[in-house]
């Protein structure tokens, strides 16, 4: 297993359906990794807020079967994924 990055969760919602300011306290929310929430909010697709509950941060990792350790194509793909994960804000 290869760790890629640590992240937490954010709450996302459609501000047209839940028009309010501040932290989300309603039951109508979706918890997603913060990198996705930030991208969607920056694109104007969804609003982002802190979760109404405490959640631990987590480490996103890649895992593969040992039989694939010598697979050049898999290592190329894992390198692409790793570069993208580390380049994300």
Phi and psi restraints in degrees (range 20) as a CNS / XPLOR table:
assign (resid 1 and name C) (resid 2 and name N)
       (resid 2 and name CA) (resid 2 and name C) 1.0 -122.4 20.0 2
assign (resid 2 and name N) (resid 2 and name CA)
       (resid 2 and name C) (resid 3 and name N) 1.0 113.4 20.0 2
assign (resid 2 and name C) (resid 3 and name N)
       (resid 3 and name CA) (resid 3 and name C) 1.0 -65.6 20.0 2
assign (resid 3 and name N) (resid 3 and name CA)
       (resid 3 and name C) (resid 4 and name N) 1.0 140.5 20.0 2
assign (resid 3 and name C) (resid 4 and name N)
       (resid 4 and name CA) (resid 4 and name C) 1.0 -107.9 20.0 2
assign (resid 4 and name N) (resid 4 and name CA)
       (resid 4 and name C) (resid 5 and name N) 1.0 -50.2 20.0 2
assign (resid 4 and name C) (resid 5 and name N)
       (resid 5 and name CA) (resid 5 and name C) 1.0 -166.7 20.0 2
assign (resid 5 and name N) (resid 5 and name CA)
       (resid 5 and name C) (resid 6 and name N) 1.0 155.8 20.0 2
assign (resid 5 and name C) (resid 6 and name N)
       (resid 6 and name CA) (resid 6 and name C) 1.0 -98.0 20.0 2
assign (resid 6 and name N) (resid 6 and name CA)
       (resid 6 and name C) (resid 7 and name N) 1.0 142.4 20.0 2
assign (resid 6 and name C) (resid 7 and name N)
       (resid 7 and name CA) (resid 7 and name C) 1.0 -155.3 20.0 2
assign (resid 7 and name N) (resid 7 and name CA)
       (resid 7 and name C) (resid 8 and name N) 1.0 167.6 20.0 2
assign (resid 7 and name C) (resid 8 and name N)
       (resid 8 and name CA) (resid 8 and name C) 1.0 -116.6 20.0 2
assign (resid 8 and name N) (resid 8 and name CA)
       (resid 8 and name C) (resid 9 and name N) 1.0 -166.9 20.0 2
assign (resid 8 and name C) (resid 9 and name N)
       (resid 9 and name CA) (resid 9 and name C) 1.0 -112.1 20.0 2
assign (resid 9 and name N) (resid 9 and name CA)
       (resid 9 and name C) (resid 10 and name N) 1.0 152.7 20.0 2
assign (resid 9 and name C) (resid 10 and name N)
       (resid 10 and name CA) (resid 10 and name C) 1.0 -131.5 20.0 2
assign (resid 10 and name N) (resid 10 and name CA)
       (resid 10 and name C) (resid 11 and name N) 1.0 161.6 20.0 2
assign (resid 10 and name C) (resid 11 and name N)
       (resid 11 and name CA) (resid 11 and name C) 1.0 -97.7 20.0 2
assign (resid 11 and name N) (resid 11 and name CA)
       (resid 11 and name C) (resid 12 and name N) 1.0 135.1 20.0 2
assign (resid 11 and name C) (resid 12 and name N)
       (resid 12 and name CA) (resid 12 and name C) 1.0 -123.7 20.0 2
assign (resid 12 and name N) (resid 12 and name CA)
       (resid 12 and name C) (resid 13 and name N) 1.0 149.5 20.0 2
assign (resid 12 and name C) (resid 13 and name N)
       (resid 13 and name CA) (resid 13 and name C) 1.0 -159.2 20.0 2
assign (resid 13 and name N) (resid 13 and name CA)
       (resid 13 and name C) (resid 14 and name N) 1.0 160.8 20.0 2
assign (resid 13 and name C) (resid 14 and name N)
       (resid 14 and name CA) (resid 14 and name C) 1.0 -88.1 20.0 2
assign (resid 14 and name N) (resid 14 and name CA)
       (resid 14 and name C) (resid 15 and name N) 1.0 112.6 20.0 2
assign (resid 14 and name C) (resid 15 and name N)
       (resid 15 and name CA) (resid 15 and name C) 1.0 -63.5 20.0 2
assign (resid 15 and name N) (resid 15 and name CA)
       (resid 15 and name C) (resid 16 and name N) 1.0 -18.6 20.0 2
assign (resid 15 and name C) (resid 16 and name N)
       (resid 16 and name CA) (resid 16 and name C) 1.0 -73.9 20.0 2
assign (resid 16 and name N) (resid 16 and name CA)
       (resid 16 and name C) (resid 17 and name N) 1.0 -24.7 20.0 2
assign (resid 16 and name C) (resid 17 and name N)
       (resid 17 and name CA) (resid 17 and name C) 1.0 -96.9 20.0 2
assign (resid 17 and name N) (resid 17 and name CA)
       (resid 17 and name C) (resid 18 and name N) 1.0 -26.4 20.0 2
assign (resid 17 and name C) (resid 18 and name N)
       (resid 18 and name CA) (resid 18 and name C) 1.0 -127.7 20.0 2
assign (resid 18 and name N) (resid 18 and name CA)
       (resid 18 and name C) (resid 19 and name N) 1.0 73.5 20.0 2
assign (resid 18 and name C) (resid 19 and name N)
       (resid 19 and name CA) (resid 19 and name C) 1.0 -79.4 20.0 2
assign (resid 19 and name N) (resid 19 and name CA)
       (resid 19 and name C) (resid 20 and name N) 1.0 95.1 20.0 2
assign (resid 19 and name C) (resid 20 and name N)
       (resid 20 and name CA) (resid 20 and name C) 1.0 -154.2 20.0 2
assign (resid 20 and name N) (resid 20 and name CA)
       (resid 20 and name C) (resid 21 and name N) 1.0 164.1 20.0 2
assign (resid 20 and name C) (resid 21 and name N)
       (resid 21 and name CA) (resid 21 and name C) 1.0 -108.8 20.0 2
assign (resid 21 and name N) (resid 21 and name CA)
       (resid 21 and name C) (resid 22 and name N) 1.0 158.2 20.0 2
assign (resid 21 and name C) (resid 22 and name N)
       (resid 22 and name CA) (resid 22 and name C) 1.0 92.5 20.0 2
assign (resid 22 and name N) (resid 22 and name CA)
       (resid 22 and name C) (resid 23 and name N) 1.0 -169.1 20.0 2
assign (resid 22 and name C) (resid 23 and name N)
       (resid 23 and name CA) (resid 23 and name C) 1.0 -69.0 20.0 2
assign (resid 23 and name N) (resid 23 and name CA)
       (resid 23 and name C) (resid 24 and name N) 1.0 146.4 20.0 2
assign (resid 23 and name C) (resid 24 and name N)
       (resid 24 and name CA) (resid 24 and name C) 1.0 -73.9 20.0 2
assign (resid 24 and name N) (resid 24 and name CA)
       (resid 24 and name C) (resid 25 and name N) 1.0 128.5 20.0 2
assign (resid 24 and name C) (resid 25 and name N)
       (resid 25 and name CA) (resid 25 and name C) 1.0 -125.8 20.0 2
assign (resid 25 and name N) (resid 25 and name CA)
       (resid 25 and name C) (resid 26 and name N) 1.0 0.5 20.0 2
assign (resid 25 and name C) (resid 26 and name N)
       (resid 26 and name CA) (resid 26 and name C) 1.0 -84.2 20.0 2
assign (resid 26 and name N) (resid 26 and name CA)
       (resid 26 and name C) (resid 27 and name N) 1.0 164.6 20.0 2
assign (resid 26 and name C) (resid 27 and name N)
       (resid 27 and name CA) (resid 27 and name C) 1.0 -79.2 20.0 2
assign (resid 27 and name N) (resid 27 and name CA)
       (resid 27 and name C) (resid 28 and name N) 1.0 -8.3 20.0 2
assign (resid 27 and name C) (resid 28 and name N)
       (resid 28 and name CA) (resid 28 and name C) 1.0 -96.2 20.0 2
assign (resid 28 and name N) (resid 28 and name CA)
       (resid 28 and name C) (resid 29 and name N) 1.0 83.0 20.0 2
assign (resid 28 and name C) (resid 29 and name N)
       (resid 29 and name CA) (resid 29 and name C) 1.0 -149.3 20.0 2
assign (resid 29 and name N) (resid 29 and name CA)
       (resid 29 and name C) (resid 30 and name N) 1.0 166.9 20.0 2
assign (resid 29 and name C) (resid 30 and name N)
       (resid 30 and name CA) (resid 30 and name C) 1.0 -126.8 20.0 2
assign (resid 30 and name N) (resid 30 and name CA)
       (resid 30 and name C) (resid 31 and name N) 1.0 128.9 20.0 2
assign (resid 30 and name C) (resid 31 and name N)
       (resid 31 and name CA) (resid 31 and name C) 1.0 -93.0 20.0 2
assign (resid 31 and name N) (resid 31 and name CA)
       (resid 31 and name C) (resid 32 and name N) 1.0 123.9 20.0 2
assign (resid 31 and name C) (resid 32 and name N)
       (resid 32 and name CA) (resid 32 and name C) 1.0 -133.8 20.0 2
assign (resid 32 and name N) (resid 32 and name CA)
       (resid 32 and name C) (resid 33 and name N) 1.0 160.8 20.0 2
assign (resid 32 and name C) (resid 33 and name N)
       (resid 33 and name CA) (resid 33 and name C) 1.0 -55.9 20.0 2
assign (resid 33 and name N) (resid 33 and name CA)
       (resid 33 and name C) (resid 34 and name N) 1.0 140.5 20.0 2
assign (resid 33 and name C) (resid 34 and name N)
       (resid 34 and name CA) (resid 34 and name C) 1.0 -59.1 20.0 2
assign (resid 34 and name N) (resid 34 and name CA)
       (resid 34 and name C) (resid 35 and name N) 1.0 -30.1 20.0 2
assign (resid 34 and name C) (resid 35 and name N)
       (resid 35 and name CA) (resid 35 and name C) 1.0 -64.7 20.0 2
assign (resid 35 and name N) (resid 35 and name CA)
       (resid 35 and name C) (resid 36 and name N) 1.0 -37.5 20.0 2
assign (resid 35 and name C) (resid 36 and name N)
       (resid 36 and name CA) (resid 36 and name C) 1.0 -69.6 20.0 2
assign (resid 36 and name N) (resid 36 and name CA)
       (resid 36 and name C) (resid 37 and name N) 1.0 -45.1 20.0 2
assign (resid 36 and name C) (resid 37 and name N)
       (resid 37 and name CA) (resid 37 and name C) 1.0 -58.5 20.0 2
assign (resid 37 and name N) (resid 37 and name CA)
       (resid 37 and name C) (resid 38 and name N) 1.0 -42.6 20.0 2
assign (resid 37 and name C) (resid 38 and name N)
       (resid 38 and name CA) (resid 38 and name C) 1.0 -65.1 20.0 2
assign (resid 38 and name N) (resid 38 and name CA)
       (resid 38 and name C) (resid 39 and name N) 1.0 -41.4 20.0 2
assign (resid 38 and name C) (resid 39 and name N)
       (resid 39 and name CA) (resid 39 and name C) 1.0 -64.9 20.0 2
assign (resid 39 and name N) (resid 39 and name CA)
       (resid 39 and name C) (resid 40 and name N) 1.0 -45.6 20.0 2
assign (resid 39 and name C) (resid 40 and name N)
       (resid 40 and name CA) (resid 40 and name C) 1.0 -65.8 20.0 2
assign (resid 40 and name N) (resid 40 and name CA)
       (resid 40 and name C) (resid 41 and name N) 1.0 -39.2 20.0 2
assign (resid 40 and name C) (resid 41 and name N)
       (resid 41 and name CA) (resid 41 and name C) 1.0 -67.3 20.0 2
assign (resid 41 and name N) (resid 41 and name CA)
       (resid 41 and name C) (resid 42 and name N) 1.0 -41.3 20.0 2
assign (resid 41 and name C) (resid 42 and name N)
       (resid 42 and name CA) (resid 42 and name C) 1.0 -64.3 20.0 2
assign (resid 42 and name N) (resid 42 and name CA)
       (resid 42 and name C) (resid 43 and name N) 1.0 -31.6 20.0 2
assign (resid 42 and name C) (resid 43 and name N)
       (resid 43 and name CA) (resid 43 and name C) 1.0 -82.7 20.0 2
assign (resid 43 and name N) (resid 43 and name CA)
       (resid 43 and name C) (resid 44 and name N) 1.0 -4.1 20.0 2
assign (resid 43 and name C) (resid 44 and name N)
       (resid 44 and name CA) (resid 44 and name C) 1.0 77.2 20.0 2
assign (resid 44 and name N) (resid 44 and name CA)
       (resid 44 and name C) (resid 45 and name N) 1.0 15.3 20.0 2
assign (resid 44 and name C) (resid 45 and name N)
       (resid 45 and name CA) (resid 45 and name C) 1.0 -82.9 20.0 2
assign (resid 45 and name N) (resid 45 and name CA)
       (resid 45 and name C) (resid 46 and name N) 1.0 -40.5 20.0 2
assign (resid 45 and name C) (resid 46 and name N)
       (resid 46 and name CA) (resid 46 and name C) 1.0 -142.3 20.0 2
assign (resid 46 and name N) (resid 46 and name CA)
       (resid 46 and name C) (resid 47 and name N) 1.0 159.1 20.0 2
assign (resid 46 and name C) (resid 47 and name N)
       (resid 47 and name CA) (resid 47 and name C) 1.0 -91.7 20.0 2
assign (resid 47 and name N) (resid 47 and name CA)
       (resid 47 and name C) (resid 48 and name N) 1.0 157.2 20.0 2
assign (resid 47 and name C) (resid 48 and name N)
       (resid 48 and name CA) (resid 48 and name C) 1.0 -129.2 20.0 2
assign (resid 48 and name N) (resid 48 and name CA)
       (resid 48 and name C) (resid 49 and name N) 1.0 142.2 20.0 2
assign (resid 48 and name C) (resid 49 and name N)
       (resid 49 and name CA) (resid 49 and name C) 1.0 -149.0 20.0 2
assign (resid 49 and name N) (resid 49 and name CA)
       (resid 49 and name C) (resid 50 and name N) 1.0 165.3 20.0 2
assign (resid 49 and name C) (resid 50 and name N)
       (resid 50 and name CA) (resid 50 and name C) 1.0 -65.7 20.0 2
assign (resid 50 and name N) (resid 50 and name CA)
       (resid 50 and name C) (resid 51 and name N) 1.0 150.8 20.0 2
assign (resid 50 and name C) (resid 51 and name N)
       (resid 51 and name CA) (resid 51 and name C) 1.0 -68.9 20.0 2
assign (resid 51 and name N) (resid 51 and name CA)
       (resid 51 and name C) (resid 52 and name N) 1.0 149.1 20.0 2
assign (resid 51 and name C) (resid 52 and name N)
       (resid 52 and name CA) (resid 52 and name C) 1.0 -79.3 20.0 2
assign (resid 52 and name N) (resid 52 and name CA)
       (resid 52 and name C) (resid 53 and name N) 1.0 -1.3 20.0 2
assign (resid 52 and name C) (resid 53 and name N)
       (resid 53 and name CA) (resid 53 and name C) 1.0 -130.4 20.0 2
assign (resid 53 and name N) (resid 53 and name CA)
       (resid 53 and name C) (resid 54 and name N) 1.0 158.4 20.0 2
assign (resid 53 and name C) (resid 54 and name N)
       (resid 54 and name CA) (resid 54 and name C) 1.0 -82.0 20.0 2
assign (resid 54 and name N) (resid 54 and name CA)
       (resid 54 and name C) (resid 55 and name N) 1.0 133.1 20.0 2
assign (resid 54 and name C) (resid 55 and name N)
       (resid 55 and name CA) (resid 55 and name C) 1.0 -134.3 20.0 2
assign (resid 55 and name N) (resid 55 and name CA)
       (resid 55 and name C) (resid 56 and name N) 1.0 140.4 20.0 2
assign (resid 55 and name C) (resid 56 and name N)
       (resid 56 and name CA) (resid 56 and name C) 1.0 -68.7 20.0 2
assign (resid 56 and name N) (resid 56 and name CA)
       (resid 56 and name C) (resid 57 and name N) 1.0 150.7 20.0 2
assign (resid 56 and name C) (resid 57 and name N)
       (resid 57 and name CA) (resid 57 and name C) 1.0 -71.1 20.0 2
assign (resid 57 and name N) (resid 57 and name CA)
       (resid 57 and name C) (resid 58 and name N) 1.0 162.7 20.0 2
assign (resid 57 and name C) (resid 58 and name N)
       (resid 58 and name CA) (resid 58 and name C) 1.0 -139.0 20.0 2
assign (resid 58 and name N) (resid 58 and name CA)
       (resid 58 and name C) (resid 59 and name N) 1.0 163.1 20.0 2
assign (resid 58 and name C) (resid 59 and name N)
       (resid 59 and name CA) (resid 59 and name C) 1.0 -108.5 20.0 2
assign (resid 59 and name N) (resid 59 and name CA)
       (resid 59 and name C) (resid 60 and name N) 1.0 121.1 20.0 2
assign (resid 59 and name C) (resid 60 and name N)
       (resid 60 and name CA) (resid 60 and name C) 1.0 -79.5 20.0 2
assign (resid 60 and name N) (resid 60 and name CA)
       (resid 60 and name C) (resid 61 and name N) 1.0 131.7 20.0 2
assign (resid 60 and name C) (resid 61 and name N)
       (resid 61 and name CA) (resid 61 and name C) 1.0 -135.0 20.0 2
assign (resid 61 and name N) (resid 61 and name CA)
       (resid 61 and name C) (resid 62 and name N) 1.0 160.5 20.0 2
assign (resid 61 and name C) (resid 62 and name N)
       (resid 62 and name CA) (resid 62 and name C) 1.0 -106.1 20.0 2
assign (resid 62 and name N) (resid 62 and name CA)
       (resid 62 and name C) (resid 63 and name N) 1.0 142.9 20.0 2
assign (resid 62 and name C) (resid 63 and name N)
       (resid 63 and name CA) (resid 63 and name C) 1.0 -135.9 20.0 2
assign (resid 63 and name N) (resid 63 and name CA)
       (resid 63 and name C) (resid 64 and name N) 1.0 148.7 20.0 2
assign (resid 63 and name C) (resid 64 and name N)
       (resid 64 and name CA) (resid 64 and name C) 1.0 -151.6 20.0 2
assign (resid 64 and name N) (resid 64 and name CA)
       (resid 64 and name C) (resid 65 and name N) 1.0 162.7 20.0 2
assign (resid 64 and name C) (resid 65 and name N)
       (resid 65 and name CA) (resid 65 and name C) 1.0 -77.6 20.0 2
assign (resid 65 and name N) (resid 65 and name CA)
       (resid 65 and name C) (resid 66 and name N) 1.0 145.0 20.0 2
assign (resid 65 and name C) (resid 66 and name N)
       (resid 66 and name CA) (resid 66 and name C) 1.0 -58.8 20.0 2
assign (resid 66 and name N) (resid 66 and name CA)
       (resid 66 and name C) (resid 67 and name N) 1.0 -27.3 20.0 2
assign (resid 66 and name C) (resid 67 and name N)
       (resid 67 and name CA) (resid 67 and name C) 1.0 -63.2 20.0 2
assign (resid 67 and name N) (resid 67 and name CA)
       (resid 67 and name C) (resid 68 and name N) 1.0 -20.2 20.0 2
assign (resid 67 and name C) (resid 68 and name N)
       (resid 68 and name CA) (resid 68 and name C) 1.0 -96.8 20.0 2
assign (resid 68 and name N) (resid 68 and name CA)
       (resid 68 and name C) (resid 69 and name N) 1.0 7.5 20.0 2
assign (resid 68 and name C) (resid 69 and name N)
       (resid 69 and name CA) (resid 69 and name C) 1.0 -59.1 20.0 2
assign (resid 69 and name N) (resid 69 and name CA)
       (resid 69 and name C) (resid 70 and name N) 1.0 -29.5 20.0 2
assign (resid 69 and name C) (resid 70 and name N)
       (resid 70 and name CA) (resid 70 and name C) 1.0 -101.2 20.0 2
assign (resid 70 and name N) (resid 70 and name CA)
       (resid 70 and name C) (resid 71 and name N) 1.0 13.1 20.0 2
assign (resid 70 and name C) (resid 71 and name N)
       (resid 71 and name CA) (resid 71 and name C) 1.0 -84.2 20.0 2
assign (resid 71 and name N) (resid 71 and name CA)
       (resid 71 and name C) (resid 72 and name N) 1.0 108.3 20.0 2
assign (resid 71 and name C) (resid 72 and name N)
       (resid 72 and name CA) (resid 72 and name C) 1.0 -62.6 20.0 2
assign (resid 72 and name N) (resid 72 and name CA)
       (resid 72 and name C) (resid 73 and name N) 1.0 -39.2 20.0 2
assign (resid 72 and name C) (resid 73 and name N)
       (resid 73 and name CA) (resid 73 and name C) 1.0 -64.9 20.0 2
assign (resid 73 and name N) (resid 73 and name CA)
       (resid 73 and name C) (resid 74 and name N) 1.0 -40.6 20.0 2
assign (resid 73 and name C) (resid 74 and name N)
       (resid 74 and name CA) (resid 74 and name C) 1.0 -64.0 20.0 2
assign (resid 74 and name N) (resid 74 and name CA)
       (resid 74 and name C) (resid 75 and name N) 1.0 -42.4 20.0 2
assign (resid 74 and name C) (resid 75 and name N)
       (resid 75 and name CA) (resid 75 and name C) 1.0 -65.4 20.0 2
assign (resid 75 and name N) (resid 75 and name CA)
       (resid 75 and name C) (resid 76 and name N) 1.0 -35.9 20.0 2
assign (resid 75 and name C) (resid 76 and name N)
       (resid 76 and name CA) (resid 76 and name C) 1.0 -61.9 20.0 2
assign (resid 76 and name N) (resid 76 and name CA)
       (resid 76 and name C) (resid 77 and name N) 1.0 -50.1 20.0 2
assign (resid 76 and name C) (resid 77 and name N)
       (resid 77 and name CA) (resid 77 and name C) 1.0 -61.1 20.0 2
assign (resid 77 and name N) (resid 77 and name CA)
       (resid 77 and name C) (resid 78 and name N) 1.0 -42.6 20.0 2
assign (resid 77 and name C) (resid 78 and name N)
       (resid 78 and name CA) (resid 78 and name C) 1.0 -62.8 20.0 2
assign (resid 78 and name N) (resid 78 and name CA)
       (resid 78 and name C) (resid 79 and name N) 1.0 -35.6 20.0 2
assign (resid 78 and name C) (resid 79 and name N)
       (resid 79 and name CA) (resid 79 and name C) 1.0 -64.8 20.0 2
assign (resid 79 and name N) (resid 79 and name CA)
       (resid 79 and name C) (resid 80 and name N) 1.0 -40.9 20.0 2
assign (resid 79 and name C) (resid 80 and name N)
       (resid 80 and name CA) (resid 80 and name C) 1.0 -63.2 20.0 2
assign (resid 80 and name N) (resid 80 and name CA)
       (resid 80 and name C) (resid 81 and name N) 1.0 -46.8 20.0 2
assign (resid 80 and name C) (resid 81 and name N)
       (resid 81 and name CA) (resid 81 and name C) 1.0 -62.2 20.0 2
assign (resid 81 and name N) (resid 81 and name CA)
       (resid 81 and name C) (resid 82 and name N) 1.0 -43.4 20.0 2
assign (resid 81 and name C) (resid 82 and name N)
       (resid 82 and name CA) (resid 82 and name C) 1.0 -62.8 20.0 2
assign (resid 82 and name N) (resid 82 and name CA)
       (resid 82 and name C) (resid 83 and name N) 1.0 -43.3 20.0 2
assign (resid 82 and name C) (resid 83 and name N)
       (resid 83 and name CA) (resid 83 and name C) 1.0 -61.2 20.0 2
assign (resid 83 and name N) (resid 83 and name CA)
       (resid 83 and name C) (resid 84 and name N) 1.0 -44.4 20.0 2
assign (resid 83 and name C) (resid 84 and name N)
       (resid 84 and name CA) (resid 84 and name C) 1.0 -65.0 20.0 2
assign (resid 84 and name N) (resid 84 and name CA)
       (resid 84 and name C) (resid 85 and name N) 1.0 -42.7 20.0 2
assign (resid 84 and name C) (resid 85 and name N)
       (resid 85 and name CA) (resid 85 and name C) 1.0 -64.3 20.0 2
assign (resid 85 and name N) (resid 85 and name CA)
       (resid 85 and name C) (resid 86 and name N) 1.0 -39.5 20.0 2
assign (resid 85 and name C) (resid 86 and name N)
       (resid 86 and name CA) (resid 86 and name C) 1.0 -77.6 20.0 2
assign (resid 86 and name N) (resid 86 and name CA)
       (resid 86 and name C) (resid 87 and name N) 1.0 -25.1 20.0 2
assign (resid 86 and name C) (resid 87 and name N)
       (resid 87 and name CA) (resid 87 and name C) 1.0 -81.8 20.0 2
assign (resid 87 and name N) (resid 87 and name CA)
       (resid 87 and name C) (resid 88 and name N) 1.0 -19.2 20.0 2
assign (resid 87 and name C) (resid 88 and name N)
       (resid 88 and name CA) (resid 88 and name C) 1.0 -65.5 20.0 2
assign (resid 88 and name N) (resid 88 and name CA)
       (resid 88 and name C) (resid 89 and name N) 1.0 143.7 20.0 2
